[in-house]
Amino acid sequence: MFDRLDDILIRFEELLHELGDPVLASDPEKFRRLMKEQAELAPLVETYTQYKKTKKSIEENLELLEEERDEEMRELLKEDLAEEKKQMPELEKELKLLLLPKDPNDEKNVFVEIRAGAGGDEAALFAADLFRMYSRFAERNRWKSELISVNESGIGGMKE
């Protein structure tokens, strides 16, 4: 797992170097592709960097704890050590989640069809509420939504 993370870290550094190249401005498609790849790798790189810092800090605190003779300083080191050891499993879990492969359908569009079922006006009102709920959900997530076809009922409901 850590070999793969090191490779990803190297790739991220390469991306940053490539994005800093002024020649890249002449190829907007390549620039867009590299920016997208960099944005996908950024959370993983940040988490892995935090993991490495925490691991190094634990090692340094253990060394200092062995050498330190002052009791107050030893207590402070023990507290820091306990806190950092508690962070390690959380960081490992987050790294494992970030390493999971992305679903290829995540970037695709979705069509949602809402139809009032049997139930007349009540079903049409429910369909209208459902449409408003999905519309607001899309707005909050900053998704683009487009209404293709609407068949409204007379009392503010939607047949389809």
C-alpha positions in Angstrom: 0.0 0.0 0.0 2.8 2.4 0.9 4.7 1.7 -2.3 1.7 2.7 -4.2 1.2 5.8 -2.1 4.9 6.8 -2.7 4.3 6.4 -6.5 1.2 8.6 -6.3 3.2 11.2 -4.3 5.9 11.2 -7.1 3.2 11.5 -9.8 1.7 14.4 -7.9 5.0 16.2 -7.8 5.4 15.5 -11.6 2.0 17.0 -12.2 2.8 20.2 -10.2 6.0 20.5 -12.3 4.2 20.0 -15.6 1.5 22.5 -14.6 4.1 25.1 -13.9 5.4 24.9 -17.4 4.4 28.0 -19.5 4.3 25.9 -22.7 1.2 24.1 -21.3 -0.9 27.3 -21.8 -0.9 26.6 -25.5 -2.7 23.3 -25.0 -5.9 23.9 -23.0 -7.1 20.2 -23.4 -3.9 18.9 -21.8 -4.0 21.6 -19.1 -7.6 20.6 -18.2 -6.7 16.9 -18.1 -3.7 17.5 -15.9 -5.6 19.8 -13.6 -8.3 17.2 -13.2 -5.8 14.5 -12.4 -4.1 16.9 -9.9 -7.5 17.6 -8.2 -8.2 13.9 -7.9 -4.8 13.1 -6.3 -4.7 16.1 -3.9 -6.8 14.7 -1.1 -4.9 11.4 -1.1 -1.5 13.3 -1.1 -2.6 15.5 1.7 -3.8 12.6 3.9 -0.6 10.6 3.1 1.6 13.6 4.0 -0.2 14.0 7.3 0.2 10.2 7.9 4.0 10.5 7.3 4.3 13.5 9.6 2.4 11.8 12.3 4.4 8.7 12.0 7.7 10.7 12.1 6.4 12.6 15.1 5.6 9.4 17.0 9.1 8.1 16.4 10.7 11.4 17.5 8.6 11.5 20.6 9.5 7.9 21.5 13.2 8.8 21.2 12.8 11.9 23.3 10.8 10.0 25.9 13.8 7.6 26.3 16.3 10.4 26.7 14.2 12.8 28.8 14.7 12.9 32.6 12.4 15.8 33.5 9.1 14.3 34.7 6.9 17.2 33.4 8.4 16.9 30.0 7.9 13.2 30.0 4.2 13.6 30.8 3.9 16.2 28.0 5.6 13.8 25.5 3.3 10.9 26.7 0.2 13.0 26.0 1.4 14.0 22.6 2.3 10.4 21.8 -1.1 9.1 22.9 -2.9 11.7 20.7 -0.8 10.9 17.7 -1.2 7.1 18.2 -4.9 7.7 18.3 -4.7 9.6 14.9 -2.8 6.8 13.1 -5.7 4.3 12.7 -8.0 7.1 11.5 -5.5 8.2 8.9 -4.9 4.7 7.8 -8.6 4.1 7.4 -8.9 7.3 5.4 -6.0 6.4 3.2 -7.6 3.0 2.4 -10.8 4.7 1.5 -9.1 7.1 -0.8 -7.2 4.3 -2.5 -10.4 2.5 -3.5 -10.9 2.7 -7.3 -13.4 5.3 -8.5 -16.7 4.2 -10.0 -16.6 4.9 -13.7 -20.3 6.0 -13.5 -19.5 8.8 -11.1 -18.8 11.3 -13.8 -21.8 10.4 -16.0 -25.2 12.1 -16.3 -28.4 10.9 -14.8 -32.0 11.0 -16.0 -34.7 11.0 -13.4 -38.3 10.4 -14.4 -41.0 11.3 -11.9 -44.6 10.1 -12.6 -47.6 10.3 -10.5 -48.9 6.7 -9.9 -52.4 5.6 -9.1 -54.0 8.0 -6.7 -55.2 10.9 -8.8 -54.6 14.4 -7.4 -52.7 13.2 -4.3 -50.3 11.3 -6.4 -49.7 14.3 -8.6 -49.0 16.5 -5.5 -46.6 13.9 -4.2 -44.8 13.8 -7.5 -44.5 17.6 -7.4 -43.1 17.5 -3.9 -40.6 14.8 -5.0 -39.6 16.9 -8.0 -38.9 20.0 -5.7 -36.9 17.8 -3.3 -34.7 16.5 -6.1 -34.3 19.9 -7.6 -33.2 21.4 -4.3 -30.8 18.5 -3.7 -29.2 19.2 -7.1 -28.9 22.9 -6.4 -27.3 22.3 -3.0 -24.7 20.0 -4.6 -24.2 22.5 -7.4 -25.3 20.1 -10.0 -26.7 21.3 -13.3 -30.3 20.2 -13.8 -32.5 20.5 -16.8 -36.2 20.0 -17.1 -37.0 18.1 -20.3 -40.8 17.7 -20.2 -43.5 18.5 -17.7 -47.2 17.6 -17.6 -48.8 19.5 -14.7 -52.2 18.9 -13.1 -54.6 21.7 -12.3 -54.0 21.9 -8.5 -50.2 22.4 -8.5 -49.2 18.7 -8.9 -47.3 17.0 -11.6 -48.6 14.0 -13.7 -45.1 13.5 -15.2 
